[in-house]
Amino acid sequence: MDQQQQLAETLPFDDTRDFADTDRGFVAALEPDVVKNADGKVVWDNDSYSFIQGTCPNSVNPSLWRQSQLVIKQGLYEVVPGIYQIRGLDLSNMTIIEGDTGIIVIDPMISQETAAAGLKLYRAHRGDRPVTAMIYTHSHVDHFGGGYGVTTPEDVAAGKVPVLAPSGFMDHAVSENIYAGTAMARRSAYMYGAALPRGVKGQVGAGLGQTTSTGTTTLIPPTRDITTTGQEEVLDGVRIVFQMTPGTEAPSEMNFYFPDHRALCIAENATHTMHNVLTLRGALVRDPHEWAKYLTESISMFAGKSDVAFASHHWPTWGTENIVNFLSTQRDMFGYINDQTLRLLNQGYVGTEIAEMFQMPPALTSQWNTHGYYGTVSHNVKAVYQRYMGWFDGNPAHLWEHPPVESAQRHVEAMGGARDAVRKAQRAYDDGDYRWAAQILNYVIFADQHNEAAKMLQASTFEQLGYGAEAGTWRNFYLSGAYELRNGSFGTPTETASPSMLDSLSVDQIFDALSLQINGPKAWDLHVVTDWVFTDEHVTHRAELRNGVLVHWDRTPDDNAPAPQATFTLTRKALLGLLMGGQDPAAAVKSGAVQVSGDPSVLGQIKGVVDKPDPNFAIVTP
C-alpha cells in the first residue's frame, strides 16, 4: 500500500495527452463488446473490464491502472481520412486503409471471430466495401490469426486479395506456433491472464492490450513477400513504401509508409510501453541494438514527412514533432538497455545483478511510453545478458546444479525441514519481503507438492507481488500462479495449432514438426527408412529414423540412396492427416488416399515412438 501511494504521488498523472489521443477520431463502439464463436462461446469480452474506472484500488499498481484505463477504450476510430483502426476487440489492433475499390486490412488480430466483428463494425459505418488486400506486419499470431474473418483462402488463391508479408514470415510463424507452440501457449496463458477472473484483485490487462481472444486462429499464407527496404507497392490505388526490420520485435517484421496519407505504420516496433527483449512466454531473444538502429532509420526515412504514426497496438501519435520524439524515446530506451547491460557485464556483473542495479535516465522514465507495462527493465536486462552470455554466469557453482525437485529437497532439509522453512517464509511475508518468501516456499512446494500450507502461503505471496507489479504481464504471471495453487491448473485456453495453420505447413515443415515429437530413448534401436512421393508437388522426400533422430530431405534422381523399407505415395494434405491429424493408416490406405509399396508396418513403428505435447504441464508445482 505504501508503494502504491508513493507511485500515485510521484508519477506524472497530470499528463493526460494519452487520454485525449485514445479518444481522437472515435466513430463508434461495439455494443456490447462481446464476441462469440459459432457455438455461442464467448471468445472476447472487453465489457468485463468495466470496473476499470475511477480511483485506483490498493490491489493494482497506479501506473498499470492508468494504462488499462487507456487500453480498454474500444471501437472504430478514424486515424486520418481514409485510414481507420479497430481497437479494443482483441490484444492487437486491426487497421483498415480505404482504396479505390475496397479496403486493405492490416493485421487481422488473433481470432477469426474478433476480426469478423471488427470488419462488421467498420462496414456498419463506412459501407460494405470489399477486402482487396491484406498485410501482415510480422510473424506473431496476434497479427495474422484472424485472416479468415476478413477474407477467404479461395479469394486469395484466385488473386482477388493479395496478401503481403515480410520475407521469412512463414518460417517464423510456423516455428513459433507449431514447433514450440504448446509450451509457448501454456506460458502465454500465464502472461496474458486469459483464464483469470477479471477484477481489482484479478486480471486488469496485459499492458500491450487487455488480453488474448480465445477464438479460432487461422493462417492464410502470404502471396507476395516484401524483401527490401524502399520497396514500393500499389494496392487498390494506395501507394506504400516498406522498411524491413528483421530481428526487432519479431524475427520477420516490417514498417511501412503511406505517402499520400503522410501516415507511418510502425508495426510493433514502437508502442506506448516498454516492449520485451525476451517475452515471458518464451521466444528467441531479440536484438535491442538492431531494434534501435531500425528506429533511427524509421525516423530518418519517414518521421519528418509524417503527420501520424500508428501501430498494431495502442493508439496513434499525431504531429511530426510528437512522432519524432516518440520514436526517438523508444529508440533511446532500447539502446540504453542494450549498451548499459553490456557495459556492466564487461565489468563482471551477471544478469540478475545488473537488473537489480540498473537505472533508466530520468528523461526516459518521465515518458509514459517507456514504462514497463509489457516488458520491464528487469527481465529485458537479463535477456540482453542471455543474448550475449547465455544461461551460464561463469560461476562453476552454477555449472551443474541439481534440477528443481532435487535442489528443493536439499534446500528444505538444510533449512531444518518443511515446517521450519514455512515459518521462515511466513516471517518474510509478514515483513513484506515477498521475493524471499516466494523463493523459500517454492523450495517447499517442489520438495513436497502436497504441502497445502506452503501452497496457500505461496498463493498469497504471489498475489502481493502481483498487486504491486507495474507490468501487466508480471501481475498476470503472479496471479495465474496463485490461481493454480488454489484451484488447480487452468491449462491452455487458446488454440495453438489450428487446422488452417497446420494446412499451411510445407512437406519439410511437417517432417520437422514430427521430428520434434520423436521420443528419442524409445527410438534408439529403430532404424526406419521411408520414401514419400507427393503427387501434388512432384517431389520425393526421404525420411530416416536412426539413433532417435528423424532426418529428412528431398531426394534427387542421382542420389544413389539405398532402397527404402517402404514407399508411400500421397498428397501433402494426406500426409498432414496421417502424421499430424490422427488419421488411421489402414483407413487411409483402404480409401486410396495413401498407396504403399514395401513394408507398411514401418509407419506404425514411427508413430509408436511419437509423443504428444502436454498443454497442461505444471508450472508452479513439480
Backbone torsions as a table, in degrees:
resi	resn	phi	psi	omega
1	MET	NA	-40.4	178.4
2	ASP	-60.7	-42.2	179.4
3	GLN	-61.5	-44.9	-177.3
4	GLN	-61.6	-42.0	-179.6
5	GLN	-66.3	-39.9	179.3
6	GLN	-63.5	-42.8	178.7
7	LEU	-63.2	-42.4	-179.1
8	ALA	-61.9	-29.3	-177.9
9	GLU	-87.7	-21.8	-173.1
10	THR	-106.9	-23.4	-179.1
11	LEU	-78.7	153.2	-173.7
12	PRO	-80.1	65.0	-177.4
13	PHE	-68.7	-12.0	177.1
14	ASP	-78.1	-8.9	175.6
15	ASP	-85.0	102.9	-173.7
16	THR	-110.3	17.7	-178.1
17	ARG	-59.4	-37.3	-178.8
18	ASP	-62.5	-35.5	179.1
19	PHE	-66.1	-38.6	176.9
20	ALA	-66.6	-39.5	-178.7
21	ASP	-69.8	-34.7	178.9
22	THR	-66.8	-29.0	-179.3
23	ASP	-87.9	-17.8	-174.4
24	ARG	-62.0	134.4	177.2
25	GLY	78.1	10.5	-177.5
26	PHE	-60.5	130.9	179.0
27	VAL	-109.0	-54.1	-177.6
28	ALA	-165.1	151.9	176.4
29	ALA	-98.6	159.0	170.2
30	LEU	-84.0	119.9	-176.3
31	GLU	-121.4	117.1	-11.4
32	PRO	-75.2	160.9	178.4
33	ASP	-87.5	64.7	178.5
34	VAL	-132.1	128.1	-178.1
35	VAL	-119.5	133.5	179.6
36	LYS	-117.9	157.7	175.0
37	ASN	-88.3	-175.2	-175.4
38	ALA	-63.5	-24.0	179.6
39	ASP	-89.6	2.3	179.5
40	GLY	87.3	4.1	179.2
41	LYS	-80.3	135.7	178.7
42	VAL	-72.0	124.7	178.4
43	VAL	-112.8	-8.6	176.6
44	TRP	-156.1	131.3	-179.3
45	ASP	-144.1	86.5	177.8
46	ASN	-74.5	-22.0	179.3
47	ASP	-67.1	-19.3	178.8
48	SER	-68.0	-8.5	177.7
49	TYR	-99.9	16.9	-177.0
50	SER	-63.5	-16.6	179.0
51	PHE	-72.5	-13.7	-176.3
52	ILE	-81.9	83.0	178.5
53	GLN	-159.6	156.6	177.7
54	GLY	76.6	-154.1	-174.8
55	THR	-68.1	139.0	179.2
56	CYS	-69.1	130.5	176.5
57	PRO	-75.3	162.6	-179.7
58	ASN	-65.9	-18.0	-176.8
59	SER	-89.0	7.9	178.1
60	VAL	-134.6	137.6	174.0
61	ASN	-61.9	128.2	-176.5
62	PRO	-57.4	-33.2	179.6
63	SER	-69.0	-41.5	177.5
64	LEU	-68.0	-37.2	177.6
65	TRP	-58.6	-44.5	178.2
66	ARG	-61.2	-45.3	-179.1
67	GLN	-61.6	-42.2	-179.7
68	SER	-67.4	-34.2	175.2
69	GLN	-60.6	-33.4	178.2
70	LEU	-76.1	-43.0	-171.4
71	VAL	-74.8	-25.7	-179.0
72	ILE	-72.9	-12.8	179.8
73	LYS	-64.5	133.9	-170.4
74	GLN	-140.1	160.7	174.6
75	GLY	133.3	-161.2	177.3
76	LEU	-98.4	130.3	-178.2
77	TYR	-128.9	140.0	171.1
78	GLU	-88.8	122.2	178.5
79	VAL	-81.4	-56.4	168.0
80	VAL	-145.5	165.6	177.7
81	PRO	-52.3	125.1	179.5
82	GLY	94.8	-8.4	177.5
83	ILE	-127.9	126.3	-177.9
84	TYR	-129.3	153.9	175.3
85	GLN	-128.1	142.9	168.1
86	ILE	-100.3	118.5	-179.2
87	ARG	-125.8	150.5	176.4
88	GLY	77.9	17.4	175.4
89	LEU	-110.5	4.0	178.4
90	ASP	-173.1	-176.7	175.9
91	LEU	-61.5	-35.9	-174.3
92	SER	-112.0	169.9	175.8
93	ASN	-92.0	154.7	166.9
94	MET	-117.2	125.3	-177.9
95	THR	-106.1	141.6	-177.8
96	ILE	-124.9	124.6	177.5
97	ILE	-108.0	125.3	179.8
98	GLU	-84.0	125.0	179.5
99	GLY	-105.8	-164.0	-176.9
100	ASP	-68.3	-38.4	-174.3
101	THR	-121.5	-11.8	-176.6
102	GLY	-165.6	-145.4	-176.1
103	ILE	-132.8	148.4	173.8
104	ILE	-102.7	125.5	179.8
105	VAL	-100.3	127.2	175.8
106	ILE	-108.5	121.8	173.9
107	ASP	58.8	84.7	-177.1
108	PRO	-79.2	40.4	171.1
109	MET	61.0	-161.7	-173.8
110	ILE	-88.5	-43.8	-167.0
111	SER	-116.6	146.5	177.1
112	GLN	-56.7	-39.2	-175.2
113	GLU	-69.8	-42.9	-179.0
114	THR	-70.7	-37.0	177.1
115	ALA	-63.5	-41.5	179.2
116	ALA	-64.9	-38.5	178.4
117	ALA	-66.2	-39.1	178.1
118	GLY	-65.4	-43.1	179.0
119	LEU	-64.9	-39.0	178.5
120	LYS	-63.6	-41.0	178.1
121	LEU	-62.3	-44.5	177.9
122	TYR	-59.3	-48.7	-175.6
123	ARG	-65.9	-29.1	178.9
124	ALA	-64.1	-23.9	-175.9
125	HIS	-115.4	-14.5	-177.2
126	ARG	-124.8	1.9	178.6
127	GLY	97.7	160.0	-174.2
128	ASP	-84.2	68.2	-178.1
129	ARG	-83.5	138.8	-180.0
130	PRO	-74.2	152.8	173.0
131	VAL	-79.0	122.1	-176.7
132	THR	-110.3	-7.2	176.0
133	ALA	-169.0	159.0	177.3
134	MET	-138.8	140.6	179.8
135	ILE	-127.1	132.1	170.9
136	TYR	-101.8	125.0	178.3
137	THR	-73.4	-30.9	-179.0
138	HIS	-165.2	-178.0	-163.6
139	SER	-94.0	18.2	175.9
140	HIS	-92.8	146.4	-168.9
141	VAL	-63.3	-26.0	-179.5
142	ASP	-74.6	6.4	179.1
143	HIS	-122.6	0.0	175.2
144	PHE	-140.8	-13.0	-169.5
145	GLY	-63.2	-23.0	-178.3
146	GLY	-95.8	16.3	-175.3
147	GLY	-52.2	-39.6	-179.8
148	TYR	-66.2	-15.8	179.1
149	GLY	-80.3	-12.2	-178.2
150	VAL	-121.2	-19.0	176.8
151	THR	-153.0	-175.4	-178.6
152	THR	-126.8	151.8	175.4
153	PRO	-58.0	-31.5	-179.1
154	GLU	-66.3	-43.8	178.9
155	ASP	-67.2	-35.0	176.9
156	VAL	-66.7	-46.0	-179.5
157	ALA	-63.7	-32.0	-179.7
158	ALA	-78.6	-4.5	-179.9
159	GLY	84.5	6.2	-179.9
160	LYS	-74.5	-29.6	-176.4
161	VAL	-131.1	92.2	174.6
162	PRO	-64.8	143.8	179.4
163	VAL	-119.4	117.6	-176.2
164	LEU	-105.5	143.6	178.7
165	ALA	-155.7	157.8	176.5
166	PRO	-67.6	150.2	179.9
167	SER	-57.2	143.5	-177.9
168	GLY	85.9	1.1	-174.9
169	PHE	-56.3	-52.1	-173.9
170	MET	-64.4	-42.7	179.7
171	ASP	-57.8	-44.6	-176.5
172	HIS	-77.0	-35.9	176.8
173	ALA	-61.8	-40.9	-179.5
174	VAL	-71.0	-46.0	-175.8
175	SER	-62.3	-34.9	-178.7
176	GLU	-78.5	-39.0	-171.9
177	ASN	-97.3	-15.7	179.5
178	ILE	-111.8	-54.7	-173.2
179	TYR	-62.7	-52.6	179.4
180	ALA	-112.5	20.3	-171.4
181	GLY	-62.4	-39.8	-177.3
182	THR	-64.3	-47.4	-179.4
183	ALA	-66.0	-43.0	179.8
184	MET	-64.3	-40.0	-178.4
185	ALA	-67.0	-39.2	178.1
186	ARG	-63.0	-45.1	179.3
187	ARG	-71.2	-29.8	175.5
188	SER	-62.7	-32.5	177.9
189	ALA	-60.7	-36.8	174.9
190	TYR	-70.9	-45.8	-172.2
191	MET	-64.7	-40.8	-176.4
192	TYR	-98.1	-10.7	176.9
193	GLY	63.0	31.7	-174.6
194	ALA	-63.3	-26.1	-178.2
195	ALA	-97.0	-1.9	-177.0
196	LEU	-78.9	148.5	170.5
197	PRO	-62.9	144.0	177.4
198	ARG	-87.7	137.4	178.8
199	GLY	160.0	174.3	-174.9
200	VAL	-67.3	-17.8	173.9
201	LYS	-112.0	16.6	179.4
202	GLY	-130.1	-142.3	-176.5
203	GLN	-78.5	127.5	178.7
204	VAL	-120.8	2.8	-179.8
205	GLY	140.8	172.6	-179.4
206	ALA	-121.3	9.8	176.2
207	GLY	85.2	-50.5	178.6
208	LEU	-82.6	-30.6	178.1
209	GLY	-165.0	179.5	-176.1
210	GLN	-74.6	-48.4	176.5
211	THR	-170.0	-172.8	178.5
212	THR	-97.5	140.8	171.0
213	SER	-70.4	159.9	-175.7
214	THR	-122.1	33.9	180.0
215	GLY	-89.6	-153.2	-175.8
216	THR	-86.9	116.9	175.4
217	THR	-88.0	140.2	-177.6
218	THR	-133.6	169.2	176.6
219	LEU	-148.1	116.2	171.3
220	ILE	-103.0	114.9	-176.4
221	PRO	-62.0	145.7	177.7
222	PRO	-62.3	150.7	175.3
223	THR	-107.4	-10.6	-178.2
224	ARG	-145.1	122.8	179.5
225	ASP	-90.9	140.2	168.6
226	ILE	-96.4	124.8	-169.5
227	THR	-118.5	-23.1	-173.8
228	THR	-137.4	147.0	173.1
229	THR	-67.0	135.6	-176.0
230	GLY	94.1	-8.6	177.4
231	GLN	-61.2	134.8	-179.2
232	GLU	-116.0	140.6	176.5
233	GLU	-134.6	152.9	173.3
234	VAL	-121.0	118.7	179.5
235	LEU	-118.2	119.2	179.5
236	ASP	49.8	41.5	177.7
237	GLY	82.5	0.1	-177.6
238	VAL	-100.1	124.0	178.6
239	ARG	-82.8	136.7	-178.6
240	ILE	-138.2	133.7	175.9
241	VAL	-115.6	129.8	-171.2
242	PHE	-105.4	151.3	172.9
243	GLN	-128.9	119.3	178.1
244	MET	-77.1	134.7	179.9
245	THR	-135.1	55.5	-178.0
246	PRO	-65.0	146.1	175.4
247	GLY	78.3	12.8	176.4
248	THR	-92.1	-115.4	180.0
249	GLU	-69.5	-22.8	174.6
250	ALA	-141.3	156.3	179.1
251	PRO	-62.0	-30.3	178.5
252	SER	-125.4	106.9	-174.7
253	GLU	-152.1	157.2	178.6
254	MET	-153.7	146.5	168.1
255	ASN	-98.9	164.2	174.6
256	PHE	-157.3	156.5	-171.0
257	TYR	-122.9	140.2	177.9
258	PHE	-108.8	96.8	-174.4
259	PRO	-58.9	-38.4	-175.5
260	ASP	-75.7	-14.1	178.1
261	HIS	-108.6	-6.6	-173.1
262	ARG	49.7	47.7	-174.7
263	ALA	-127.2	136.5	-178.6
264	LEU	-115.4	123.6	170.6
265	CYS	-92.1	114.8	-175.3
266	ILE	-98.6	14.5	177.3
267	ALA	55.4	-125.0	175.6
268	GLU	-118.7	24.8	-177.1
269	ASN	-85.7	-13.6	174.3
270	ALA	-148.0	119.1	-178.0
271	THR	-133.8	175.7	-178.4
272	HIS	-89.1	50.0	175.1
273	THR	-165.9	160.9	165.1
274	MET	-70.7	126.7	-179.3
275	HIS	-88.1	-178.5	-177.5
276	ASN	-92.3	134.3	163.9
277	VAL	-81.6	-34.5	170.6
278	LEU	-139.5	112.8	-177.5
279	THR	-68.4	145.3	-175.6
280	LEU	-67.2	-21.2	177.5
281	ARG	-73.8	-17.1	-177.2
282	GLY	105.5	137.3	178.4
283	ALA	-177.7	178.2	169.0
284	LEU	-68.6	143.9	177.8
285	VAL	-68.6	131.2	-179.0
286	ARG	-84.3	167.4	-175.4
287	ASP	-109.4	97.6	-177.4
288	PRO	-66.9	-22.9	176.6
289	HIS	-66.4	-48.4	177.3
290	GLU	-67.1	-37.9	178.3
291	TRP	-56.2	-48.0	179.2
292	ALA	-63.1	-40.0	179.8
293	LYS	-63.5	-41.2	180.0
294	TYR	-68.1	-33.9	175.8
295	LEU	-67.4	-36.7	173.8
296	THR	-60.2	-41.7	178.3
297	GLU	-65.0	-39.6	178.1
298	SER	-61.2	-43.1	179.0
299	ILE	-61.4	-45.7	-177.8
300	SER	-65.6	-42.5	-175.0
301	MET	-77.9	-39.5	-164.2
302	PHE	-127.4	-31.7	-167.3
303	ALA	-60.6	-42.0	-175.9
304	GLY	-66.9	-16.1	179.1
305	LYS	-117.8	24.0	178.6
306	SER	-112.9	140.6	173.2
307	ASP	-99.2	-17.0	178.7
308	VAL	-150.7	143.4	170.8
309	ALA	-122.4	125.8	178.8
310	PHE	-124.4	155.7	-175.0
311	ALA	-129.3	178.8	-179.1
312	SER	-84.5	0.0	173.4
313	HIS	-142.5	156.8	175.1
314	HIS	67.7	-158.1	-171.3
315	TRP	-111.1	158.9	-178.5
316	PRO	-72.8	169.2	171.7
317	THR	-119.0	126.0	-177.7
318	TRP	-107.7	148.2	176.6
319	GLY	96.0	127.9	-175.0
320	THR	-56.2	-46.8	-178.6
321	GLU	-63.3	-40.5	178.5
322	ASN	-65.5	-38.4	179.0
323	ILE	-63.5	-47.7	179.5
324	VAL	-59.4	-44.1	-179.7
325	ASN	-65.2	-43.5	-179.7
326	PHE	-62.0	-50.3	-179.1
327	LEU	-66.6	-36.5	179.1
328	SER	-67.0	-40.2	178.4
329	THR	-64.0	-44.5	177.6
330	GLN	-63.4	-41.5	177.7
331	ARG	-60.9	-48.1	-178.4
332	ASP	-63.6	-34.7	178.2
333	MET	-60.6	-50.5	179.6
334	PHE	-66.7	-42.3	-179.4
335	GLY	-63.0	-41.3	-179.3
336	TYR	-65.0	-45.2	179.5
337	ILE	-59.8	-44.2	179.7
338	ASN	-64.1	-53.5	-171.2
339	ASP	-67.6	-42.5	-177.1
340	GLN	-73.0	-32.0	174.5
341	THR	-63.5	-43.6	178.8
342	LEU	-66.3	-37.6	176.9
343	ARG	-59.6	-44.9	-175.6
344	LEU	-76.6	-34.6	177.8
345	LEU	-67.8	-29.4	176.0
346	ASN	-76.0	-6.6	170.7
347	GLN	-97.4	4.0	174.6
348	GLY	99.7	-1.7	178.9
349	TYR	-77.1	146.1	177.3
350	VAL	-95.6	171.1	-171.8
351	GLY	-56.2	-45.1	-178.3
352	THR	-66.4	-34.4	177.5
353	GLU	-68.7	-44.1	-179.5
354	ILE	-62.7	-43.4	-179.7
355	ALA	-59.6	-35.5	-176.8
356	GLU	-75.3	-32.1	-175.0
357	MET	-97.4	-6.9	-170.4
358	PHE	-71.3	133.8	175.1
359	GLN	-127.7	132.1	176.0
360	MET	-84.7	153.4	178.5
361	PRO	-63.2	139.9	179.1
362	PRO	-55.8	-33.9	-179.9
363	ALA	-64.2	-26.9	177.1
364	LEU	-85.6	-45.3	-177.3
365	THR	-66.7	-18.3	177.3
366	SER	-75.9	-9.4	177.7
367	GLN	-96.6	125.2	-177.8
368	TRP	-57.9	-33.2	-173.5
369	ASN	-72.4	-5.2	176.0
370	THR	-98.4	-0.5	-178.1
371	HIS	-74.7	151.0	-171.9
372	GLY	-87.4	72.4	176.7
373	TYR	-85.3	-21.7	-175.1
374	TYR	-125.5	-61.7	164.9
375	GLY	-91.7	169.0	176.3
376	THR	-138.9	158.7	174.2
377	VAL	-57.5	-43.1	-175.2
378	SER	-58.9	-55.2	-175.2
379	HIS	-82.6	-18.9	174.1
380	ASN	-72.0	-38.9	176.5
381	VAL	-61.6	-44.5	178.7
382	LYS	-62.9	-34.0	179.0
383	ALA	-68.0	-40.9	177.2
384	VAL	-62.7	-42.7	177.0
385	TYR	-58.7	-46.1	-179.8
386	GLN	-61.9	-39.6	-178.2
387	ARG	-60.1	-40.9	-175.3
388	TYR	-94.6	-30.0	-171.6
389	MET	-116.8	-13.6	179.0
390	GLY	81.5	-167.6	-173.7
391	TRP	-77.3	-21.8	-172.7
392	PHE	-92.8	130.0	-177.0
393	ASP	-92.5	4.6	177.1
394	GLY	94.9	-16.3	179.4
395	ASN	-82.3	117.9	-177.0
396	PRO	-61.1	-20.1	176.4
397	ALA	-63.7	-21.8	-179.1
398	HIS	-101.3	5.2	-174.7
399	LEU	-75.4	-33.6	-174.2
400	TRP	-143.2	59.6	-179.6
401	GLU	-76.7	158.4	175.1
402	HIS	-67.0	149.1	175.0
403	PRO	-67.8	170.3	-167.8
404	PRO	-52.4	-49.1	-175.5
405	VAL	-66.9	-48.3	-178.4
406	GLU	-64.5	-39.1	176.6
407	SER	-64.5	-43.9	-179.2
408	ALA	-61.5	-43.6	179.7
409	GLN	-59.2	-41.6	-179.7
410	ARG	-71.2	-38.5	177.9
411	HIS	-64.0	-43.6	-179.0
412	VAL	-64.6	-42.2	177.3
413	GLU	-61.3	-41.3	-179.6
414	ALA	-66.5	-26.1	179.1
415	MET	-87.4	5.9	177.5
416	GLY	94.0	14.3	179.5
417	GLY	102.9	169.9	-173.5
418	ALA	-64.1	-40.4	-177.1
419	ARG	-62.3	-46.3	178.8
420	ASP	-66.1	-36.9	179.7
421	ALA	-63.6	-43.2	179.6
422	VAL	-65.6	-36.9	176.6
423	ARG	-60.8	-44.2	178.1
424	LYS	-62.0	-40.0	179.3
425	ALA	-66.2	-39.7	178.3
426	GLN	-62.9	-39.8	178.7
427	ARG	-63.6	-43.2	178.5
428	ALA	-63.5	-40.6	177.7
429	TYR	-61.2	-46.1	-179.1
430	ASP	-63.9	-30.3	179.2
431	ASP	-83.8	-3.4	-179.1
432	GLY	81.6	11.9	177.6
433	ASP	-92.1	70.4	-172.3
434	TYR	-67.4	-30.7	-179.8
435	ARG	-63.9	-42.3	180.0
436	TRP	-71.9	-38.1	176.8
437	ALA	-59.7	-43.6	-179.8
438	ALA	-62.4	-38.6	-178.6
439	GLN	-67.3	-45.4	178.9
440	ILE	-61.8	-48.7	-176.4
441	LEU	-65.9	-31.0	175.7
442	ASN	-61.7	-40.5	176.2
443	TYR	-61.7	-45.0	-177.3
444	VAL	-62.9	-44.2	-177.5
445	ILE	-67.6	-39.0	-179.6
446	PHE	-76.6	-19.3	172.7
447	ALA	-79.9	-31.6	179.9
448	ASP	-152.0	97.3	-175.6
449	GLN	-69.0	-6.7	179.6
450	HIS	-97.7	6.2	179.1
451	ASN	-77.8	94.7	-173.6
452	GLU	-67.2	-35.9	179.9
453	ALA	-61.9	-42.5	179.0
454	ALA	-65.8	-40.3	-178.5
455	LYS	-66.3	-41.5	-179.4
456	MET	-69.6	-38.9	177.4
457	LEU	-68.8	-36.3	176.3
458	GLN	-64.6	-39.8	177.6
459	ALA	-60.3	-43.8	177.8
460	SER	-64.1	-38.6	178.8
461	THR	-63.7	-47.2	177.9
462	PHE	-58.8	-39.4	-179.4
463	GLU	-63.1	-42.3	178.8
464	GLN	-64.3	-41.7	177.4
465	LEU	-63.6	-39.2	178.7
466	GLY	-66.4	-41.2	-178.4
467	TYR	-62.3	-29.7	-178.3
468	GLY	-89.1	-9.7	-172.0
469	ALA	-75.5	133.4	173.1
470	GLU	-76.3	-32.2	-179.3
471	ALA	-78.8	125.4	174.3
472	GLY	-58.8	-34.9	-178.8
473	THR	-68.3	-40.1	176.6
474	TRP	-65.5	-46.6	178.7
475	ARG	-55.5	-45.7	-178.5
476	ASN	-64.6	-39.5	177.5
477	PHE	-62.2	-48.2	-179.1
478	TYR	-62.8	-45.8	-176.6
479	LEU	-72.3	-29.8	175.1
480	SER	-67.5	-42.1	176.0
481	GLY	-60.6	-43.1	178.4
482	ALA	-62.8	-43.1	-179.1
483	TYR	-60.3	-46.0	-177.2
484	GLU	-70.7	-31.9	175.5
485	LEU	-65.6	-34.2	-179.0
486	ARG	-85.0	-33.2	-168.1
487	ASN	-123.2	-8.7	-174.0
488	GLY	93.9	173.2	-172.6
489	SER	-68.3	137.1	170.7
490	PHE	-95.6	2.5	174.6
491	GLY	67.5	-142.8	-180.0
492	THR	-121.4	106.4	-175.3
493	PRO	-76.7	-10.0	-178.5
494	THR	-110.0	154.9	-179.8
495	GLU	-83.4	136.5	-179.0
496	THR	-98.9	-53.2	-176.5
497	ALA	-115.9	87.3	-179.1
498	SER	-73.2	160.8	179.2
499	PRO	-54.8	-42.0	-177.5
500	SER	-70.7	-30.9	177.7
501	MET	-69.5	-43.3	176.6
502	LEU	-62.8	-38.5	-178.3
503	ASP	-65.4	-18.3	179.7
504	SER	-85.8	-6.5	-177.9
505	LEU	-69.8	138.9	171.8
506	SER	-78.5	168.6	177.0
507	VAL	-56.5	-45.6	-179.4
508	ASP	-60.5	-41.5	-179.6
509	GLN	-69.7	-33.2	177.4
510	ILE	-62.6	-46.0	179.6
511	PHE	-69.8	-34.6	174.6
512	ASP	-59.9	-47.5	-179.0
513	ALA	-62.4	-40.2	178.3
514	LEU	-64.4	-40.3	-177.1
515	SER	-61.4	-28.8	-178.9
516	LEU	-77.6	-7.1	178.5
517	GLN	-107.6	2.2	178.1
518	ILE	-71.6	126.5	174.8
519	ASN	-79.4	99.0	-172.5
520	GLY	-52.1	-54.3	-179.2
521	PRO	-58.6	-37.3	178.3
522	LYS	-67.4	-25.7	-175.0
523	ALA	-100.0	4.3	-176.5
524	TRP	-51.9	-42.3	-171.8
525	ASP	-94.6	4.2	179.3
526	LEU	-91.6	139.8	169.6
527	HIS	-135.3	102.2	-174.4
528	VAL	-123.3	127.3	179.3
529	VAL	-119.0	122.7	-178.9
530	THR	-132.1	151.1	170.1
531	ASP	-114.8	145.5	-178.7
532	TRP	-128.0	113.1	-177.2
533	VAL	-99.5	116.9	-176.2
534	PHE	-101.3	111.2	-175.2
535	THR	-70.9	-25.3	-178.2
536	ASP	-86.6	-20.4	-177.0
537	GLU	-116.2	-2.6	175.2
538	HIS	53.8	49.4	179.4
539	VAL	-142.9	149.3	174.3
540	THR	-113.3	125.4	-176.0
541	HIS	-113.2	131.7	176.7
542	ARG	-100.5	137.7	174.2
543	ALA	-126.7	127.2	-178.9
544	GLU	-127.8	121.5	177.1
545	LEU	-101.2	116.0	179.0
546	ARG	-152.4	144.3	-179.7
547	ASN	54.3	32.3	178.0
548	GLY	76.4	10.3	-177.6
549	VAL	-121.7	130.6	174.8
550	LEU	-96.5	109.1	176.4
551	VAL	-106.0	152.2	-175.4
552	HIS	-156.1	153.4	-178.7
553	TRP	-164.7	161.1	174.3
554	ASP	-76.9	131.0	178.0
555	ARG	-79.4	154.5	174.0
556	THR	-119.5	156.3	-176.0
557	PRO	-58.5	-28.3	-174.5
558	ASP	-112.5	28.0	-175.5
559	ASP	-80.9	-10.7	177.1
560	ASN	53.9	32.5	179.0
561	ALA	-72.4	148.7	177.7
562	PRO	-62.3	159.1	-177.8
563	ALA	-65.2	142.8	178.3
564	PRO	-78.7	161.6	173.7
565	GLN	-75.6	-26.4	177.4
566	ALA	-154.7	149.2	175.1
567	THR	-123.1	128.9	-179.7
568	PHE	-111.8	127.3	178.6
569	THR	-110.7	124.3	-171.5
570	LEU	-168.2	-177.5	174.1
571	THR	-101.6	166.6	177.2
572	ARG	-60.4	-39.5	-179.6
573	LYS	-64.5	-38.6	177.6
574	ALA	-66.3	-35.3	176.9
575	LEU	-61.8	-42.4	178.1
576	LEU	-57.5	-47.6	-179.7
577	GLY	-63.4	-36.2	-176.0
578	LEU	-74.3	-45.6	-172.7
579	LEU	-95.5	-27.4	-174.6
580	MET	-127.5	-7.8	-176.8
581	GLY	-105.7	2.6	177.2
582	GLY	76.5	15.3	-179.4
583	GLN	-71.0	139.9	179.2
584	ASP	-71.6	123.8	-177.3
585	PRO	-58.2	-41.2	-178.9
586	ALA	-62.7	-40.5	179.5
587	ALA	-67.1	-36.5	179.4
588	ALA	-65.6	-39.5	178.6
589	VAL	-69.1	-44.0	-178.5
590	LYS	-62.4	-35.7	-178.6
591	SER	-76.9	-14.1	-177.7
592	GLY	90.7	-1.4	179.4
593	ALA	-67.9	-27.9	178.8
594	VAL	-130.2	131.4	174.0
595	GLN	-110.4	139.2	-174.3
596	VAL	-126.5	134.7	167.2
597	SER	-124.7	143.9	-175.5
598	GLY	95.5	-149.7	-174.3
599	ASP	-92.5	103.8	-177.4
600	PRO	-69.2	-15.9	-176.6
601	SER	-69.1	-15.0	-177.9
602	VAL	-66.2	-27.3	178.0
603	LEU	-65.0	-39.3	176.8
604	GLY	-64.7	-33.7	177.7
605	GLN	-64.6	-42.0	178.9
606	ILE	-65.1	-49.4	-177.3
607	LYS	-65.6	-23.1	179.6
608	GLY	-71.3	-15.2	179.4
609	VAL	-113.9	18.9	178.4
610	VAL	-94.9	126.2	175.9
611	ASP	-91.5	149.5	174.4
612	LYS	-95.5	134.3	175.5
613	PRO	-62.2	153.8	-178.7
614	ASP	-110.6	105.3	-178.8
615	PRO	-77.4	-2.1	-176.8
616	ASN	-116.9	22.4	-175.7
617	PHE	-61.2	151.1	-177.0
618	ALA	-73.2	148.4	177.9
619	ILE	-121.3	-49.8	-175.9
620	VAL	-98.6	3.4	172.7
621	THR	-132.4	163.3	-179.7
622	PRO	-62.2	NA	NA
